[in-house]
Amino acid sequence: MSRLIRHDERSPLRIDEEDINERYGDVAICRCGLSETFPFCDGSHRNTHDEPDDGVFVYENGDRQRVERIVTADESENG
């Protein structure tokens, strides 16, 4: 499975000591791309646990939708 994720930032986020979670003693970085607090994990990955392996998905307002095809601005088709 894979996901289409929109990223709006154009610079890195520096992680400081204050980013350490006091309860767990670590910094959880999002790898699913769905976190509202990206790049930090907010638990949104739980929504992906039942994604089939044979698809590409996009999430809008928490709802999963299968992507059938991707067409770029020059109208070339991918996937």
TIKOL-821561 format. One line per 3 residues: number of its first residue (from 1); their letters; for each residue z, y, x of N, C-alpha, C. Coordinates in nm, 4 decimals, always signed. Layout:
NUM) A) Z/Y/X/Z/Y/X/Z/Y/X | ... $
END
This chain:
1) MSR) +0.0000/-0.1179/+0.0842/+0.0000/+0.0000/+0.0000/+0.0000/+0.1238/+0.0883 | -0.0504/+0.2300/+0.0350/-0.0469/+0.3591/+0.1033/-0.0326/+0.4665/-0.0030 | +0.0011/+0.5881/+0.0415/+0.0247/+0.6986/-0.0511/-0.0462/+0.8238/-0.0043 $
4) LIR) -0.0931/+0.9033/-0.0996/-0.1449/+1.0362/-0.0693/-0.0280/+1.1321/-0.0837 | +0.0034/+1.2031/+0.0228/+0.1193/+1.2919/+0.0249/+0.0732/+1.4322/+0.0613 | +0.1235/+1.5307/-0.0092/+0.0904/+1.6699/+0.0209/+0.1996/+1.7286/+0.1096 $
7) HDE) +0.1584/+1.7832/+0.2223/+0.2502/+1.8509/+0.3136/+0.2078/+1.9966/+0.3246 | +0.3017/+2.0879/+0.3037/+0.2696/+2.2300/+0.3043/+0.3144/+2.3025/+0.4313 | +0.4052/+2.2449/+0.5058/+0.4578/+2.3137/+0.6242/+0.3595/+2.3084/+0.7395 $
10) RSP) +0.3677/+2.4084/+0.8267/+0.2763/+2.4163/+0.9402/+0.3499/+2.4223/+1.0740 | +0.4777/+2.3889/+1.0707/+0.5546/+2.3926/+1.1949/+0.6602/+2.2821/+1.1923 | +0.7126/+2.2466/+1.3091/+0.8129/+2.1407/+1.3133/+0.9478/+2.1882/+1.2598 $
13) LRI) +1.0287/+2.0935/+1.2215/+1.1656/+2.1227/+1.1800/+1.2574/+2.0686/+1.2869 | +1.3379/+2.1546/+1.3431/+1.4316/+2.1115/+1.4460/+1.5567/+2.0560/+1.3783 | +1.6033/+1.9439/+1.4289/+1.7223/+1.8805/+1.3743/+1.8410/+1.9192/+1.4615 $
16) DEE) +1.9462/+1.9691/+1.3968/+2.0667/+2.0135/+1.4659/+2.1846/+1.9237/+1.4296 | +2.2965/+1.9450/+1.4949/+2.4171/+1.8677/+1.4663/+2.4585/+1.8786/+1.3203 | +2.4370/+1.9948/+1.2598/+2.4775/+2.0124/+1.1202/+2.3919/+1.9313/+1.0231 $
19) DIN) +2.2797/+1.8745/+1.0703/+2.1967/+1.7888/+0.9865/+2.2513/+1.6461/+0.9772 | +2.3509/+1.6136/+1.0566/+2.4087/+1.4799/+1.0539/+2.4870/+1.4611/+0.9246 | +2.4594/+1.3530/+0.8556/+2.5286/+1.3195/+0.7316/+2.6716/+1.2798/+0.7658 $
22) ERY) +2.7673/+1.3540/+0.7139/+2.9079/+1.3285/+0.7470/+2.9530/+1.1907/+0.7003 | +2.9023/+1.1464/+0.5868/+2.9432/+1.0162/+0.5325/+2.8919/+0.9004/+0.6175 | +2.7633/+0.9067/+0.6582/+2.7014/+0.7958/+0.7298/+2.6949/+0.8166/+0.8812 $
25) GDV) +2.7118/+0.9391/+0.9259/+2.7088/+0.9671/+1.0689/+2.5703/+0.9610/+1.1299 | +2.4681/+0.9849/+1.0488/+2.3318/+0.9805/+1.1010/+2.2446/+1.0837/+1.0314 | +2.1193/+1.0895/+1.0739/+2.0186/+1.1733/+1.0105/+1.9119/+1.0782/+0.9577 $
28) AIC) +1.8874/+1.0803/+0.8265/+1.7862/+0.9921/+0.7675/+1.6567/+1.0705/+0.7498 | +1.5521/+1.0262/+0.8184/+1.4216/+1.0906/+0.8130/+1.3338/+1.0146/+0.7138 | +1.2659/+1.0865/+0.6264/+1.1798/+1.0266/+0.5247/+1.0572/+0.9645/+0.5898 $
31) RCG) +1.0262/+0.8392/+0.5522/+0.9044/+0.7745/+0.5985/+0.8091/+0.7453/+0.4840 | +0.8556/+0.7630/+0.3585/+0.7674/+0.7349/+0.2447/+0.6846/+0.8570/+0.2066 | +0.7303/+0.9765/+0.2449/+0.6562/+1.0984/+0.2158/+0.6853/+1.1595/+0.0799 $
34) LSE) +0.7789/+1.1041/+0.0042/+0.8045/+1.1514/-0.1314/+0.9278/+1.2398/-0.1441 | +1.0057/+1.2533/-0.0415/+1.1321/+1.3251/-0.0490/+1.1137/+1.4725/-0.0845 | +1.1953/+1.5202/-0.1750/+1.1967/+1.6629/-0.2094/+1.2586/+1.7444/-0.0967 $
37) TFP) +1.3311/+1.6796/-0.0061/+1.3956/+1.7474/+0.1066/+1.3286/+1.7090/+0.2384 | +1.1989/+1.6744/+0.2325/+1.1241/+1.6325/+0.3506/+1.1436/+1.7315/+0.4638 | +1.1692/+1.6877/+0.5852/+1.1549/+1.5524/+0.6351/+1.2788/+1.4653/+0.6184 $
40) FCD) +1.3803/+1.5143/+0.5488/+1.5004/+1.4347/+0.5297/+1.4867/+1.3450/+0.4076 | +1.5421/+1.2266/+0.4157/+1.5385/+1.1303/+0.3058/+1.6301/+1.1754/+0.1927 | +1.5808/+1.1632/+0.0690/+1.6645/+1.1916/-0.0483/+1.6731/+1.0702/-0.1411 $
43) GSH) +1.6266/+0.9547/-0.0937/+1.6323/+0.8326/-0.1736/+1.5095/+0.8077/-0.2589 | +1.4093/+0.8956/-0.2505/+1.2880/+0.8797/-0.3314/+1.2131/+0.7504/-0.3013 | +1.2350/+0.6926/-0.1837/+1.1667/+0.5681/-0.1463/+1.1987/+0.4543/-0.2429 $
46) RNT) +1.3067/+0.4653/-0.3154/+1.3408/+0.3607/-0.4127/+1.2304/+0.3441/-0.5172 | +1.1548/+0.4519/-0.5430/+1.0453/+0.4459/-0.6400/+0.9270/+0.3638/-0.5897 | +0.9220/+0.3324/-0.4615/+0.8065/+0.2632/-0.4045/+0.8276/+0.1134/-0.3886 $
49) HDE) +0.9466/+0.0640/-0.4140/+0.9782/-0.0757/-0.3838/+0.8913/-0.1761/-0.4586 | +0.8391/-0.1403/-0.5743/+0.7560/-0.2357/-0.6487/+0.6070/-0.2011/-0.6442 | +0.5663/-0.1190/-0.5469/+0.4240/-0.0885/-0.5311/+0.3494/-0.2142/-0.4879 $
52) PDD) +0.2376/-0.2447/-0.5517/+0.1560/-0.3564/-0.5038/+0.0993/-0.3241/-0.3649 | +0.0780/-0.4270/-0.2837/+0.0264/-0.4067/-0.1482/-0.1206/-0.3702/-0.1436 | -0.1925/-0.3893/-0.2529/-0.3377/-0.3730/-0.2516/-0.3849/-0.2430/-0.3155 $
55) GVF) -0.3120/-0.1347/-0.2968/-0.3540/-0.0108/-0.3608/-0.3168/+0.1135/-0.2824 | -0.3712/+0.2249/-0.3272/-0.3356/+0.3573/-0.2780/-0.2790/+0.4314/-0.3980 | -0.1685/+0.5017/-0.3781/-0.0989/+0.5648/-0.4888/-0.0703/+0.7109/-0.4601 $
58) VYE) -0.0573/+0.7869/-0.5669/-0.0132/+0.9248/-0.5589/+0.0991/+0.9390/-0.6607 | +0.1995/+1.0168/-0.6260/+0.3127/+1.0399/-0.7150/+0.3093/+1.1852/-0.7591 | +0.3132/+1.2056/-0.8892/+0.3171/+1.3401/-0.9455/+0.4342/+1.3463/-1.0418 $
61) NGD) +0.5272/+1.4383/-1.0161/+0.6471/+1.4530/-1.0990/+0.7207/+1.3206/-1.1132 | +0.7240/+1.2420/-1.0063/+0.7944/+1.1152/-1.0067/+0.7184/+0.9994/-1.0673 | +0.5994/+1.0245/-1.1236/+0.5199/+0.9184/-1.1845/+0.4148/+0.8671/-1.0864 $
64) RQR) +0.4054/+0.7357/-1.0729/+0.3090/+0.6741/-0.9814/+0.1755/+0.6541/-1.0526 | +0.0691/+0.6896/-0.9821/-0.0648/+0.6664/-1.0330/-0.1474/+0.6022/-0.9230 | -0.2281/+0.5037/-0.9610/-0.3167/+0.4379/-0.8641/-0.4364/+0.5294/-0.8382 $
67) VER) -0.4755/+0.5406/-0.7127/-0.5929/+0.6184/-0.6732/-0.7112/+0.5230/-0.6692 | -0.8133/+0.5535/-0.7464/-0.9330/+0.4692/-0.7501/-1.0304/+0.5046/-0.6389 | -1.0471/+0.6338/-0.6110/-1.1354/+0.6763/-0.5035/-1.0951/+0.8168/-0.4604 $
70) IVT) -1.1338/+0.8515/-0.3391/-1.1063/+0.9833/-0.2829/-1.2398/+1.0467/-0.2498 | -1.2627/+1.1668/-0.3007/-1.3857/+1.2394/-0.2720/-1.3459/+1.3689/-0.2028 | -1.4036/+1.3946/-0.0857/-1.3723/+1.5144/-0.0093/-1.4594/+1.6317/-0.0549 $
73) ADE) -1.4323/+1.7495/-0.0044/-1.5037/+1.8703/-0.0451/-1.6532/+1.8601/-0.0217 | -1.6939/+1.7863/+0.0810/-1.8387/+1.7718/+0.1049/-1.8952/+1.6550/+0.0233 | -1.8159/+1.6034/-0.0692/-1.8532/+1.4994/-0.1647/-1.8732/+1.3624/-0.1024 $
76) SEN) -1.8244/+1.3424/+0.0219/-1.8289/+1.2078/+0.0772/-1.7116/+1.1293/+0.0184 | -1.7339/+1.0032/-0.0039/-1.6339/+0.9203/-0.0710/-1.5627/+0.8310/+0.0296 | -1.4292/+0.8216/+0.0166/-1.3475/+0.7351/+0.1005/-1.2675/+0.6432/+0.0104 $
79) G) -1.2508/+0.5186/+0.0502/-1.1656/+0.4243/-0.0236/-1.2286/+0.3818/-0.1462 $
END
